[in-house]
C-alpha cells in the first residue's frame, strides 16, 4: 500500500510496479497451468496460442470451467476468459477500479500496443498502489462490506461451496460449525485442489478450508482493513461486531466502494461543467448582443450614447466622442461631470451642460438636445439613449 502518494496525484495503471507478466500456452493442461500460477505466486496469467492472444486465466475462471467438466480433461484454452476488461498504461487508477466493477472482474489487461498481449493487474496490485487519500471518503468497513456472509456447514462438500460461490458471484464462503465461523474457503484454496487433479466431489470443506480466519471490526477504517489484507496476503476478512459475525469484506467490496465515490465525483464535475457551459453561452449571447448594438450605434450619423441607471456612460458612437472631444478617452462608467474634466477644453462645457430628461423609466433613456459650446461647424441634434 502506498501511503506516500500525495492528494491530487492519482497515478495511472502504468505506475503499478508489479504487474503480472506470466504467459502460458493455451494447450497446457489446466492443472499444470494452475500449478504454475501457484509456483509464481500470481492470481492469473495471459493465455497465448503460438504468438496469438487467446485470453486470461484466473482462479475464478478456472473454478467456473471445473463446474462443467473434470479439471483433468481441460486444456487451458478451454478455461480462460477471452474478454477481460482492457486498460492502457495511461489509464487513471480511479478509472481502473471503475473498469473492474463495471465488468465484474478481478483483473485488468493492460495493453500499450495492439500487437502486444500486454500484462495483467489484479485488484490486489491496484489497491496496493492507492494512497490513503483514495480511502478518506469511505467511513468504516461496515459501510462497504457485504452484509450477509454466505455460510455453509464445515461438513459440506467442496462442490456445494463452489456452486454457491458461482451462483452469488463471490470469492469466499464461511464454513461454520455449531453456529460459529470456523474457517473460510476461497478460490485460492480451490486453485490448490485443482492443481493436484483431485476429485473435488469427494472432499469436504473441513479438509481444505483455511482455519482461524482473520476478522476485523465493522467500525474499523477501510484503509486499515486494506492494509491488513496487503500485509497478510489475503483478499477476504470476516467482519464482526463484538463476537457476532455481521458480514464479509473483500477486495472487490473496497474497489466497488471506491468506484461509487468516483462516479459521484464525476457527476459533480459534469454538473459543474454543465453550469459553466450555460454561463459561457450567456456571456457569448451578451457579447453578441452588445456587438450588434455597437454596430447599430456606429452606423448612425447622429450622436448616440448608452447610459446606465446612474447616468454613467456605457457606450457612445464615434460622432458623440468627436463632438464632445472624447476620442481616445476612457469614458466608460463616467458621468457627464466627470467627462467634462477630461474632454477637450473647447467642448467641455457642452459635455457638462448637455443633459437628458430624467422622467424616462428604467435604465435606457432617449432625448435630444443641441449642444451650445462646441466648435464643430455642422452640428447635428444630439441623441441620448
N, C-alpha and C positions, 0 to 999 in steps of 0.2 A: 504494500500500500504506500502511496507516495504522498506524505504529508507536506512536502516542500513545494509543491506546485502552488503558485500564487493565484489568488482570485482573479478571474478575468483571463487567465492563461489556460483555456480549456484543453488544449492539446489535441492531437489527432491520432487516428489509428496507427499511423506510421511511427508515432513516438513510442509505441509499446515495444519494450526491449526484448521480450522473449516470445515471439510468435511461434506457432507450431509449423515446422518446415518438413516434417516427415512425409514421404511419398511412398505409397505401396502399390503393388501390381493388382489389377482387377482380377487376375487369375490365381491369386493367392487364396488358399483355404481360409475361411473366416476365423476358425480357431487359431490358426497361425498368426493371422493379422492382429487379433486381439492380444495374443501373447507379445507381439511386437510393441503394441501400444503400452502394455504394462511395463515391458522392459525399458522403454524410453520415457516412462512416467509422463505420458501425454494422454489427453482425452479424445484425440481424433487425429486424422491424417488425410492427406489428399490422395485420391484413388486415380491411377493412371492406367491406360491401356496403350502400351508402347509409349509414344510421345503425346498421346491424346488424353485430355482431361475427361474423366468419367463422372466424378462426384466426390463426396467426402464420406468417411466412415467415422462414426462416433459411437459411444457406448449406447446412446439412446436408439440410434438407427439399427445397431446390431440386435438390441433387445426386440425391436419390432419385427425384424426378419425372423428371429428364432421362435416367435409365436406361431408362425405359419409353416415352418419347416425345421427339420433337425439341423442343428448347427454343424454337425459333422459332414453334412452333404452340401453345405452352402459355400459358394465362392464369394470372395469379397465384392466383386462387381454386382452380385445379386442383392447384397445387403446395404449398399451405400445409398446416400441421399444425393440425388443428381442435381437438386436445385436449392442449395443453401442460400441465405442472403449474401449479397456481394457488396463490399465497400471498396474504397480507394484509400491509399495511404494518407491522402489529404482530408479524408472524411473526419469531421469533428467527433470527439469521443461521445458527446451527447447524442449526435445523430447515430452513432454506432449502437448505443443501447436502445435507441428507438427502433433500429432495424431488427434487433434481436426480439423485442417484444412484438413488433408488427408481424414477424414471421413465425412466432412461437418457437424460435430456435435457441440453441445454446452456443452456437458457433457462427462466426462470420468469415467468409473467404475474402481475403484482401488481395486485390488484383491491380497491378500497376500497368501491365502490358497485356493486351488482349491475347497475345500468343503465349503468355506465361500463366500457368495454373495458379501461381501466387502462393500464399501461406494462409494458415488458419489462426484465428484469435478466438479464444473461448471467453465465456463470462468471467471466469477466474482471472484471466490476464487483463480483461477490461476493467474489472473492479480494482485490481491491483494497481492500475495506472491512474486511478482517480484520486485527486486530493480531497482533503477534508471539506473544502468549500462546496463540493458537489452534494454533500450529505447534510448540510446545515438546515435545509428546509424539511428534512424528514425527522419528525419529532422523536418517536420511540419505535422500538421493534413492534410493539402492539399495533401500530398504525399501518404496517406494511406486511405483516405475517399472513400466512394462510390460516384463518381462524379455526379450521377443523382439520386436525392432523388425521390422515387416514390410518386407522389401526386394524391389524389383523392378528389372530392368535399366533403365538410363537410356534404352535404345533402345525400351523397351516403349511401347505406345500409352496415351494418357490413359484411354481406355475401360477397358482392363485394370486400371489403377490404381483407377479409380472402383469397379469391380465388387468388387475385393478390399477396398476401404475399406468398402463396404456390407456385404459378407459378414462381416467381422470387427468391424463397428460401431466403426471407428476413424476419426480425422480426419486421418491423415497416413501416407504411405508414404515409405520411404527409397529414393532412386534410387542404384544402385551401378554401378560400372564397375571391372573388374579386382579385384573383391572388396572395394573400398573405397567408403565412402559419399561421393557427390559432390554430392548435393542432396536436397531434400525436396519433396514435392508435397502440398498441403493442400486442404481445402475452400475456403479463401480464394482459393487460386490458381485453383481450378475456377470460383469465382464470377466472377472476372475474365474467364475464357474465355466463360462463358455469357452474360455481359452484352454480349459482342461478337457474339453469334449465329454463332460459328464452328462448323465441322464438327469435332466432337471426335474422330471416328474417324480423321481424317487427321493428327492431331498426336501427337508423341512427348513423353515426359516431359522429355527433354533440352532441348526447345524452350521449355518453360514452367515448369520446376521452379525452386525457389529455390536458387541455388548457394551454396556455402560455408556450410552451416547451422551455427548456433551449438550448441555442445555444453557439457556440464557433467560433472564427475567424479562417479562414483557415491557417493563419500564426502562430497560437499558437503551442506550442510544444505538441507532442503526450503524453509525460509524464504528463503535466499539464491537458490535456484532460482526461487522465485515472484517475488522482486524483479526478477531478470533478465528474466523474461517480461514483467512490467509495464513495465520501462524500455525494452525493445526492441519492445514491441507485438506479441509473438508468443505462440502458445499451445502450442508444442511445443519440446522440447530433446532433442537426441541425448545419450545417456548413455554415457560412456566409462570404461574402466579402463585408464589409460595410453593406448596408441594403439589399443586394441581397442574396437569398438562392442559394448556389452553390453545396451542397451535404449533405450527411448524414454520420456520423461516428458512428459505432457500436463497441462493444467489440470485435466482431468477426473480424472486419476490422483491429483492432490493433493486434490481435493474428495472423492474416494472414501476416501482415507486419513483425512481429517478426519471424514467420516461414520462410518467404522469406530470411531474413538475416541469419537465422540459416542454411538454405540449402546452401547459398553462402559460409558460414563459413565452412561447411562440405566439400564442393568442394575444398576449399583452402587446407584443411587438407589432403584430398585424393590426390591432386596434389603434395603436399609436400611429402607424404608417397610414392607415385609412384617414385618420383625423388630419394628419399632415398633408395628405393629398387633397382633402377638402379645403384646407387653409390655402394651399397653393393655388387651387382653382379659383378661390375667392379673390386672392391677391392678383392673379392673372386677369380675371374679369374686370377688376377695379382698374388695373393699369390700362387695359384695352379701352375701357370707358373714358378714362382720363385722356388717353391719346386721341380718341375720336373727338372729344370736346376741344382739345388743344388744336386739332386740325380745323375744326369749325371756326374757332375763335380767330386763328391766324388768317383764315381765308376771307374774313370780313374787312372792308375798308374802314369801318367805324372803330372807335376805341372800345374795347371790351375788357372789363375787369371782373374777376370772380372773387368774391369775399366770403369769409365765414360769418357766423352769427355775431362775432365781436368786432366786425368791421376791419378785419385784418385781410390784407391782400393774399390770395392764394395763387392767382394766375392772371396774366394780362397778355394781350397780343402785342405785336411789335409797334402798332400805331400808338397804343396807350403809353408804352415805355418811351417812345420817341417824343411824344407830346409833353410828357412830364419830365423829360431829361433823365430817365432811369435806365436807359440802355446799358446793359452790363452790370447793373447794380443788383445786390442781393435783396430783393424786395419782398420775397415770400414771408408771410407771417407778420408783416409790419402794418401799422395803421397809417392814415394819411399824415398825421402829425409827425410820426417817426420818419416817414418817407420824405417829408419836407426838409428834413435835416441833411439828407443825402442827395436830394435832387440837384440838378444843375441850377446855379443861382438865378438866372433869368426866369426860371419856371417854378421855383419852389413855392411862390405864392399861389399859383394855380393848384398845386398839389395840396396845399393846406386849406384852400377855400372851396374846392370842388367837393360838394357833399351830396350824398344820395339820400332820398327820403327815408324816414325811419318807420313809416306806417305800413311797410310790407311785411307780411307774416313769414316765419321760417328764416332760413339762413341764406336763401338765394333771392336777391332783390334786383330790380331793374329800374333805372331812372335815366333821365337825360339832363345835361347841364352844359352851359357854354363857358369854358374857362376864359378868364379876362386878362391874365398876366403872362401868357406865353408869347414867344416871339415868332411862332410859326406863321408864315404869310397866309396860308389857306387852312383854316381850322374847321374840321367837321364837328358836328354835335358829338358830345362825349356820352358814351353808353356805359352804364354800370350794371352789372348783373350779379 
